[in-house]
Amino acid sequence: MPRTSEPGRSVSSRLLEVLFAFEPGHSTLSLADLVRRTGLPHATVRRLAMELTGVGALTRRDDGRFTIGLRLWQLGTLAPLTESLRTKAQPFMEDLYTALHQHVQLAVLEGEEAVIIERLSAPRAQHLVSQVGGHLPLHCSGVGKVVLAHGGVELIDTVLSGKLRRYTPDTTTDPAVLRSELAECRRTGYATVRGELTVGADSIATRIADGEGRVVAALSVVVRSGSVHHQAALPSLITAGLGVSRMLGWRPGIRIRDT
């Protein structure tokens, strides 16, 4: 969706507008695309895009379209939370993938959405619309419900008081029902979603906590509806979540608390 410019904005804020125009599903953009998605004048976008290309933040392809540059990607890998999580979770995700041959994904809370920071997928696994770097709604995705359940009263009130989009006929949009589900998630440490976000796709997700007991991420398995019995996959998933949590410093006896 196009973003609108505001008079008097700083050069740095406009540079960020150009960079943030790139999103999952929109990783290669033309100059016209950048103008449309930022709402900035054509001349401004061209100048900023060329400056970003000059320092390696963007790469310009032979056809004139732009992609994120190697230097910006290298900078992103330095983000301490996501890099530490991805590194520590990788062996556990690989074990789940080997056992189930389904989507295994790791997500963190960002604002009022969950962001996928890692995923392993089998070639014939259930098709998903989201990808690494993509955002998932909190009220109807497995990882979303886990991080929402542990995100604090203010976040829960904010999300549930807003308009809850119905993605499929099975999407839960009743705030009272969702509050009950979130309370159960806090009690058990996991959430189950059946066809709420994508028709034909089910998800089970569990929490990942750090050394202070804060839930910092969620780990999930996404399967084709009916292909895997949830209760059969759940022990492996919870074990993996506990394993990653231990790698982050959590130990039995440390009380799980909201972020």
Secondary structure, DSSP 8 states (H G I E B T S, - for coil): ------TT--HHHHHHHHHHT-BTTB-EE-HHHHHHHH---HHHHHHHHHHHHHTTSEEE-TTS-EEE-HHHHHHHTT-HHHHHHHHHHHHHHHHHHHHH-SEEEEEEEETTEEEEEEEE--TTS---S--TT-EEETTTSHHHHHHHHTS-HHHHHHHHHS-----STT----HHHHHHHHHHHHHHSEEEEESSSSTTEEEEEEEEE-TTSBEEEEEEEEEETTTS-HHHHHHHHHHHHHHHHHHTT--TTS--B--
